[in-house]
Amino acid sequence: MTVQAYILIQTEVGKAAAVALEIATIKGVTMAEDVTGPYDVIVRAEARNVDELGKLVVAKVQGVPGITRTLTCPVVHL
């Protein structure tokens, strides 16, 4: 069973669309959309386990230019 999460991203002014486009190409990302509100981009991602999810966020997503902050929200099934 895979681990899924939403990653809420704040970007530099005017960078949301470019950030969303670049993140959408990362393996493990199933959706990346620029939005309005307190966050600029919302990403849906999945990985085999929590450790791989963490590596995806830190090594890949946070490396995209223009990102100022991320918040990862793992999906839980209650």
SULSULMO-V888994 format. One record per pair of residues at least 24 apart in sequence whose ideal C-beta (glycine too) atoms are under 10 Angstrom apart, sorted by sequence separation. I is the first residue (numbers start at 1). J is the second residue. D is the distance in whole Angstrom. If there is no record, write none. Layout:
# SULSULMO-V888994
<<I	J	D> <I	J	D>>
This chain:
# SULSULMO-V888994
<<16	40	4> <17	41	9> <19	43	9> <28	52	8> <50	74	7> <6	31	9> <7	32	9> <9	34	9> <15	40	8> <16	41	6> <28	53	8> <41	66	9> <2	28	9> <4	30	8> <9	35	10> <14	40	10> <15	41	9> <40	66	9> <41	67	8> <8	35	9> <13	40	9> <28	55	9> <29	56	8> <40	67	9> <43	70	9> <45	72	8> <10	38	8> <11	39	9> <12	40	9> <28	56	5> <40	68	9> <8	37	9> <10	39	6> <11	40	4> <27	56	8> <28	57	9> <32	61	9> <40	69	10> <41	70	9> <43	72	9> <45	74	10> <46	75	9> <8	38	8> <9	39	6> <10	40	6> <11	41	6> <26	56	7> <39	69	9> <45	75	10> <8	39	4> <9	40	6> <10	41	8> <29	60	8> <39	70	9> <42	73	10> <44	75	9> <7	39	9> <8	40	9> <9	41	4> <28	60	8> <29	61	8> <32	64	10> <39	71	8> <6	39	10> <8	41	8> <9	42	7> <26	59	10> <27	60	8> <28	61	9> <38	71	10> <7	41	8> <8	42	6> <9	43	7> <26	60	5> <7	42	7> <8	43	8> <25	60	10> <26	61	7> <6	42	6> <7	43	4> <6	43	7> <7	44	8> <23	60	8> <26	63	9> <5	43	8> <6	44	6> <7	45	6> <23	61	6> <26	64	8> <5	44	8> <6	45	8> <22	61	10> <25	64	10> <4	44	7> <5	45	6> <4	45	7> <5	46	8> <22	63	10> <23	64	6> <3	45	9> <4	46	5> <5	47	8> <19	61	9> <22	64	5> <2	45	10> <3	46	7> <4	47	8> <21	64	10> <22	65	8> <2	46	5> <3	47	5> <20	64	9> <22	66	8> <23	67	9> <2	47	7> <3	48	7> <5	50	9> <19	64	6> <22	67	10> <2	48	6> <3	49	6> <7	53	9> <18	64	9> <19	65	8> <1	48	9> <2	49	8> <3	50	6> <18	65	8> <19	66	5> <1	49	9> <3	51	9> <5	53	6> <18	66	6> <19	67	6> <3	52	8> <4	53	8> <5	54	10> <7	56	9> <15	64	9> <17	66	10> <19	68	10> <2	52	9> <3	53	5> <7	57	6> <15	65	8> <16	66	8> <2	53	9> <3	54	10> <5	56	9> <15	66	3> <16	67	10> <5	57	8> <9	61	8> <14	66	9> <15	67	8> <3	56	10> <9	62	9> <11	64	9> <12	65	9> <13	66	9> <15	68	9> <7	61	6> <11	65	10> <12	66	5> <7	62	9> <9	64	9> <11	66	5> <12	67	8> <13	68	10> <10	66	10> <11	67	6> <12	68	6> <9	66	9> <10	67	7> <11	68	6> <9	67	6> <10	68	5> <11	69	9> <9	68	8> <10	69	4> <7	67	10> <9	69	7> <10	70	8> <8	69	9> <9	70	5> <10	71	8> <8	70	7> <9	71	8> <7	70	6> <8	71	4> <9	72	10> <7	71	7> <8	72	8> <6	71	9> <7	72	5> <8	73	7> <6	72	8> <7	73	7> <5	72	5> <6	73	5> <7	74	10> <5	73	6> <6	74	8> <4	73	10> <5	74	5> <6	75	7> <4	74	7> <5	75	6> <3	74	6> <4	75	4> <5	76	10> <3	75	8> <4	76	10> <2	75	10> <4	77	9> <1	77	9>>
